[in-house]
Amino acid sequence: MARRLAGKVALISGAARGQGRNHAVRLAEEGADIIAFDVAGPVPAQGTPPATPEDLAETVRLVEKSDRRIVATQADVRDADAVAELVHRGVAELGGLDVVVANAGIQGNPGPAAHTTPADWASVIGVNLTGVFHTIRPTIPHLIVRGGGAIVITSSSIGLRSVPNLAPYGAAKAGLTGLMRTLALELAEHSIRVNTVNPTTVGTPMLLNPINFGLFRPDLENPTEEDVLPVYRSLNALPVPYLDPDDVSNAVLFLASDEGRYVTGVALPVDAGYAIK
């Protein structure tokens, strides 16, 4: 069977681990060459343990294992010049650009909005919202030259239904819906489709770590994953505590491929019913 992204080039941010790595590997398996970047280090108000250069190197290894080319580097999505330089270098090396997956994000330090510092707010908004703009902006001319393409933005179920104690994260993810819809209208004449995927909890290091265990089970001194599983299950309408990264990558692949060729301007829940509960 023909691979769905054969001959395509895809840019993926936040590719060192978790959903970003999974997307890179899945799109490579479907024939795409990859441009990948990640800060691969600590970010203020990250809220979860940071990725590392070794994590990014493992993404490179896994993509190359699929016999695809990859251009990868460390870059912070808050640094517009660094992201633009990577985009232009990757396009020059790989010959073009067809798919953009703006995936990089941080959770932020959980707590009430009244206790959120301006610095923490700026960091989360800078990565999760402004960083998506920095990722997409320099790609647009390259997508136009190719005669069209697909932009997929990683939002969140929290962008569709808010929760307390994550105000910067929720504000940024909701803001991505507005950015996506504007871009979908602006770029439609160039046959560039723009959508978001809105996952619920996903079994990655961003979710499965002691900080989040404490957020969801504040009644326990040192909660474990086993302690929080019932709480995670309670978030979703379907009886699952969290998704597998493949569940999100399946949606990204659909939106990036010709199977989704007439889908644009859509916030696609991949959320086990979270948003409707």
C-alpha positions as CSV (number, residue, x, y, z in Angstrom):
1,M,0.0,0.0,0.0
2,A,1.3,3.5,-0.9
3,R,2.5,5.5,2.0
4,R,0.3,8.5,2.6
5,L,3.0,11.2,2.8
6,A,5.5,9.8,0.3
7,G,7.6,12.6,-1.2
8,K,6.4,15.1,1.5
9,V,8.4,17.1,4.0
10,A,7.0,17.8,7.5
11,L,8.1,20.3,10.2
12,I,7.4,19.3,13.8
13,S,8.1,21.4,16.9
14,G,8.5,19.9,20.3
15,A,9.8,16.7,18.7
16,A,12.2,15.5,21.4
17,R,9.7,13.2,23.1
18,G,6.1,12.6,23.8
19,Q,3.5,13.5,21.2
20,G,6.0,15.4,19.1
21,R,8.4,12.4,18.8
22,N,5.4,10.1,18.0
23,H,4.2,12.4,15.3
24,A,7.7,12.6,13.7
25,V,8.1,8.8,13.7
26,R,4.5,8.2,12.4
27,L,4.8,10.7,9.6
28,A,8.2,9.3,8.7
29,E,6.7,5.8,8.5
30,E,4.2,7.2,6.1
31,G,7.0,8.5,3.8
32,A,7.7,12.0,5.0
33,D,11.2,13.5,5.5
34,I,11.3,15.5,8.8
35,I,12.4,18.9,10.0
36,A,12.4,18.7,13.8
37,F,13.2,20.9,16.7
38,D,12.8,21.2,20.4
39,V,14.3,23.4,23.1
40,A,15.4,20.1,24.7
41,G,16.1,21.8,28.0
42,P,14.4,23.6,30.9
43,V,11.9,26.4,30.2
44,P,10.6,28.8,33.0
45,A,7.3,27.6,34.4
46,Q,7.6,24.4,32.5
47,G,5.6,22.5,35.1
48,T,7.0,19.1,34.1
49,P,10.4,17.6,33.8
50,P,12.2,18.9,30.7
51,A,13.3,17.0,27.6
52,T,17.0,16.6,26.9
53,P,19.3,16.7,23.9
54,E,19.5,12.9,24.2
55,D,15.7,12.7,23.8
56,L,16.0,14.7,20.5
57,A,18.8,12.4,19.4
58,E,16.6,9.4,20.0
59,T,13.9,11.0,17.7
60,V,16.5,11.4,15.0
61,R,17.5,7.7,15.4
62,L,13.9,6.5,15.2
63,V,13.1,8.6,12.1
64,E,16.3,7.4,10.3
65,K,15.3,3.9,11.3
66,S,12.3,4.4,8.9
67,D,14.8,5.2,6.2
68,R,13.8,8.9,6.1
69,R,15.9,12.0,6.2
70,I,15.7,14.4,9.1
71,V,17.1,17.8,9.9
72,A,17.0,18.4,13.7
73,T,18.2,21.0,16.1
74,Q,17.7,22.5,19.4
75,A,15.6,25.7,19.2
76,D,13.2,27.6,21.5
77,V,9.9,28.4,19.9
78,R,10.0,31.8,21.7
79,D,13.0,32.7,19.6
80,A,11.5,33.7,16.2
81,D,14.8,34.2,14.5
82,A,16.1,30.7,15.5
83,V,12.9,29.0,14.4
84,A,12.9,30.9,11.0
85,E,16.6,29.9,10.4
86,L,15.8,26.3,11.1
87,V,12.8,26.3,8.8
88,H,14.8,27.8,5.9
89,R,17.7,25.5,6.4
90,G,15.5,22.4,6.6
91,V,13.7,23.4,3.4
92,A,17.0,24.0,1.6
93,E,18.3,20.6,2.7
94,L,15.2,18.6,2.1
95,G,13.8,20.4,-0.9
96,G,10.5,21.9,0.3
97,L,7.8,21.8,2.9
98,D,4.3,20.4,2.8
99,V,3.2,19.8,6.4
100,V,3.6,21.8,9.6
101,V,2.8,20.3,13.0
102,A,3.1,23.1,15.6
103,N,3.2,20.8,18.7
104,A,5.6,22.4,21.2
105,G,4.0,23.3,24.5
106,I,4.5,23.4,28.2
107,Q,2.0,22.9,31.0
108,G,3.0,25.7,33.4
109,N,3.1,25.6,37.2
110,P,-0.4,24.6,38.4
111,G,-2.2,26.8,40.8
112,P,-5.0,29.5,41.0
113,A,-4.8,32.4,38.6
114,A,-4.5,34.8,41.5
115,H,-1.2,33.1,42.5
116,T,0.2,32.9,38.9
117,T,3.1,35.3,38.5
118,P,3.4,37.5,35.5
119,A,6.7,35.7,34.6
120,D,5.0,32.3,34.6
121,W,2.1,33.7,32.5
122,A,4.5,35.1,30.0
123,S,6.4,31.9,29.7
124,V,3.4,29.7,29.1
125,I,1.8,32.1,26.6
126,G,5.2,32.6,25.0
127,V,5.7,28.9,24.3
128,N,2.1,27.7,23.7
129,L,0.6,30.6,21.7
130,T,3.3,33.0,20.5
131,G,5.6,30.0,19.8
132,V,3.0,28.5,17.5
133,F,2.9,31.8,15.6
134,H,6.7,31.8,15.4
135,T,6.6,28.2,14.1
136,I,4.0,28.8,11.4
137,R,4.8,32.3,10.1
138,P,8.1,31.4,8.3
139,T,6.6,28.2,6.8
140,I,3.8,30.0,4.9
141,P,5.9,31.1,1.9
142,H,7.3,27.6,1.5
143,L,3.9,26.0,1.6
144,I,2.6,28.5,-1.0
145,V,5.5,27.6,-3.3
146,R,4.5,23.9,-3.0
147,G,1.0,24.8,-4.2
148,G,-0.6,24.0,-0.8
149,G,-0.2,22.0,2.3
150,A,-1.4,21.3,5.8
151,I,-0.9,23.0,9.2
152,V,-1.8,21.0,12.3
153,I,-1.7,22.8,15.6
154,T,-1.7,20.9,18.9
155,S,-4.3,22.5,21.1
156,S,-5.9,20.6,24.0
157,S,-9.3,19.5,25.3
158,I,-8.7,22.2,27.9
159,G,-8.9,24.7,24.9
160,L,-12.5,23.5,24.5
161,R,-13.6,23.1,28.2
162,S,-11.6,24.9,30.9
163,V,-10.3,23.5,34.2
164,P,-9.2,25.5,37.3
165,N,-5.6,25.9,38.2
166,L,-4.2,26.0,34.7
167,A,-5.2,29.5,33.6
168,P,-2.2,30.3,31.3
169,Y,-2.3,26.9,29.7
170,G,-6.1,27.2,29.1
171,A,-5.9,30.7,27.8
172,A,-3.1,29.8,25.3
173,K,-4.9,26.6,24.1
174,A,-8.1,28.5,23.6
175,G,-6.2,31.2,21.8
176,L,-4.9,28.7,19.3
177,T,-8.5,28.1,18.1
178,G,-8.7,31.8,17.1
179,L,-5.3,31.7,15.4
180,M,-6.2,28.5,13.6
181,R,-9.5,29.9,12.2
182,T,-7.9,33.1,11.1
183,L,-5.1,31.2,9.3
184,A,-7.6,28.8,7.7
185,L,-9.4,31.8,6.1
186,E,-6.2,33.6,5.1
187,L,-4.5,30.6,3.5
188,A,-7.5,28.8,1.9
189,E,-6.9,30.6,-1.4
190,H,-3.4,28.9,-1.5
191,S,-4.9,25.4,-0.8
192,I,-3.3,25.4,2.7
193,R,-5.5,23.8,5.3
194,V,-5.2,24.7,9.0
195,N,-6.7,22.7,11.9
196,T,-6.1,21.9,15.5
197,V,-6.1,18.6,17.3
198,N,-7.5,18.8,20.8
199,P,-6.4,15.8,22.9
200,T,-7.4,14.9,26.4
201,T,-4.8,13.4,28.7
202,V,-2.1,11.5,26.8
203,G,0.3,9.0,28.3
204,T,3.5,11.0,27.9
205,P,6.0,12.5,30.3
206,M,4.0,15.8,30.2
207,L,1.2,13.9,32.1
208,L,2.9,11.1,33.9
209,N,5.1,12.8,36.4
210,P,5.1,13.6,40.1
211,I,4.0,17.2,39.6
212,N,0.8,16.2,37.9
213,F,0.2,13.4,40.3
214,G,0.3,15.9,43.1
215,L,-2.0,18.3,41.1
216,F,-4.7,15.6,40.7
217,R,-4.2,14.0,44.2
218,P,-3.4,16.9,46.5
219,D,-4.8,14.8,49.4
220,L,-1.8,12.5,49.2
221,E,1.8,13.4,50.2
222,N,3.5,11.4,47.4
223,P,0.9,10.1,45.0
224,T,1.8,7.6,42.3
225,E,0.4,6.9,38.9
226,E,-1.8,4.2,40.3
227,D,-3.2,6.8,42.8
228,V,-4.2,9.2,40.0
229,L,-5.6,6.7,37.5
230,P,-9.2,7.0,38.9
231,V,-9.0,10.8,38.6
232,Y,-7.7,10.7,35.1
233,R,-10.6,8.2,34.2
234,S,-13.1,10.6,35.7
235,L,-12.1,13.4,33.2
236,N,-13.3,11.5,30.1
237,A,-16.7,10.2,29.0
238,L,-15.2,7.0,27.7
239,P,-13.7,4.7,30.5
240,V,-10.0,5.4,29.8
241,P,-7.5,7.4,32.0
242,Y,-5.5,8.7,29.0
243,L,-4.8,8.2,25.3
244,D,-1.9,6.5,23.7
245,P,0.2,9.0,21.6
246,D,-0.7,6.9,18.5
247,D,-4.3,8.0,19.0
248,V,-3.2,11.6,18.5
249,S,-0.8,10.8,15.7
250,N,-3.6,9.1,13.8
251,A,-5.5,12.4,13.8
252,V,-2.5,14.4,12.8
253,L,-1.8,12.0,9.9
254,F,-5.4,12.3,8.7
255,L,-5.3,16.1,8.8
256,A,-1.9,16.2,7.1
257,S,-2.7,13.7,4.3
258,D,-5.0,13.8,1.3
259,E,-7.6,11.9,3.4
260,G,-8.3,15.3,5.0
261,R,-7.9,17.3,1.9
262,Y,-11.2,19.3,2.4
263,V,-11.0,19.6,6.2
264,T,-9.9,23.1,7.3
265,G,-10.8,25.5,10.2
266,V,-11.7,22.6,12.5
267,A,-10.9,22.0,16.2
268,L,-10.8,18.2,16.2
269,P,-11.4,16.6,19.6
270,V,-9.4,13.5,20.2
271,D,-10.5,13.4,23.8
272,A,-12.5,10.3,24.8
273,G,-15.5,12.6,25.2
274,Y,-13.8,15.1,27.6
275,A,-15.2,18.2,25.9
276,I,-18.8,16.9,26.1
277,K,-18.8,15.6,29.6
